[in-house]
Amino acid sequence: MKIHHKDKNAISQISNSLRRLIGDIDSTKEITIVCIGTDRSTGDCLGPLIGSKLQGLNCNVLGTIDNPVHAGNLINAIASIPSDRIVIAIDACLGTLSEVGVIGVSGGPIKPGAAVGKDIAPVGDISIIGIVNVSGFMDHLVLQSTRLSVVMAIAEVITLSVKGVFESVDQLEVAATL
């Protein structure tokens, strides 16, 4: 599913989609959330921002602002996850101008680093992507010059949506409007 972060139903729709995808796999399994990205690039900090906001949630979270999971340590981070876990991978990506601000949720892995030409193994049973800027020429520079306000807004919606899987979505939507 894809939905713009400004859509008034984004949080509940993303939470419901995540619940369905988790249920399709096995709702009794523990969940590990891998928030991919780096704190050294505005556009690529989406994952670590979300990871920092999800700390303390009733699941294992890898990838925060203080301890990001990125191309250099992703293999080791994934190797540390027990094989019986459901892995939700979260990452920023680039798209078309009309897609900026869209959040995508799907069954299956994320291919991290694809936007900047890196060949990194796919990650996750479920993926969440936030389209933070426009793809095209010199994507690594595009990620570095992405507006922080866009990344923060997308991060907030994804964070509340993931929390909605573990908490009451109604309470989270009220909190999002405060």
N, C-alpha and C positions, 0 to 999 in steps of 0.2 A: 504494500500500500504506500501511496505517496500523498503527503498533505503539507501545505504551507504552514510554517510556524505561526503565522498571524491568524490562521483559521480559528474561530472561536471554539471549535470542537476538536482541535488538534490533540490536546492532552488525553481526552477520553478515547478518541479513536486510536491513537498510538498505543495506549495502555491496553485497550481491548484486543488490538492486533497482536501485541506481545503475549497476552494471556493465551490467545488461541494457538499461537506458534509454540509456546511452551507446552501447552496441553497436548498438541500434536506429537511432541517428542516424548514427554513423560513428566507430568506435573509433580511427581514425587521426588525427582532428582534435585540435588543442590545446584545452584546457579553461580557461575563465575562470570563477571562482567569485565571485559578487556577493553579499556578505553585507550585507543591508539592515537599517537601524535606526540608533538614536542612543544615545550614551553618556549622554544626559540623562534617560532614562526607564528604570527598572529592567526593566519588561516588554519594552521595545523594544530592549534592548541585546543580545538573543540573537544577532543577526547579527554585530554588531561583535566580540562575545566570540569567536565561532567564527572570524571572519576573523583575529583576532589569533593564535589558536591554530594556524591553518593556514598562517601565514607560513612561508616556506621550503619549502613543499610544491612538488612538481614541476609547478606550474601557476600561472597568474596569479590573485591574490586581490585583490579590491577590497572595501573596507569593513572597517575595524579600529577598535579603541577610539580610537587616535590620529587616524585619518582615516576617519571613518564615511561610509557612503553612505546618504543619507536623502532625504526629499522635496525638499529644497532643492538638491541637487546630483546627483540620480539621472540626470537626462537627460544631463548632461555626462559622467557616469561611463559610462553605456551607450554614448554616442557614441564613447568612447575605445577600445572593444573592437573589434578587427578582425572583419569580418563572417564570416570563415571559422572562427570559434571556436564550440565548444559552450559555452553559458552555463548554469551551474547557479546558480539564485537561491535564497537562504536568507533566511527572514524569520520573525519571531514572529507569532503570530496569537492571536485569542481564540476560544473555543468554549463548549461546555456544560460544566457541572461534571464530568460523567463523562469528558469529553475532555481535561481538563487533564493534561498530561504526555505526550500522544500526539504522535508525530512522523509526519508524512505525507510521502510521496515520490511524485511523479507526473511523467509526461511533460506538458510544457506549462508556460506561464508562471505566475508569481505576480502577483497584483494588489495591490501594496503600498499601504498606507494605507487599505484598504477598511474595516477595523475602526473607524477614526476618521473615516470619511466623506470621505476625500481621493480625488480623481479623478486617479490617476497611471497612466501607461501600463503595461501588463503587461510583465514582465521575465522572460527566461530560456527555455531550451529544456526544461529540467528544473527542477522546483521541490521544495524541502524546506521544510516548515513545522514549527514547534514550537508547540504550543498551550500558552501560558503562564498563561492565566487565563480567567475566565468573561466572556463577552460579555453585554451588556445595557444598562444605563443608564450614561451618561457614560463611554464606553469609554476615552477619553484619561486619565481619572483612574484607571481600573482598571489600565491599563498602568503608570502612575506608582507605583501601590501594590502591584504584583506582588512576590511573595516572590523575593528574589535566589537563594535556595537552589534553587528550582524551575528558574529560568532557567539557573543554573550546571549543574545535573544534566542538563538537556536538551542544553545546549551541549556537554557532555562526550561524550555519546552520539553526537550528530551529528558532532562533530569526529573521533572515532575511526572512525565509519562512513565518512566521506569519506576519511580517511587510508587506510582499508581498501581503497579502490579502487586506491590507488597502492602499498600495502604489504601484507604478509601479515596477513590478518584474525586468524589464530590468535595472533600476537604481540601484536596490539592488544587482544584480549580478555583476555590474561594481564595486560597493562599496566593495563587498566581495573579489575582486581580488586585491584591493589596499593595 
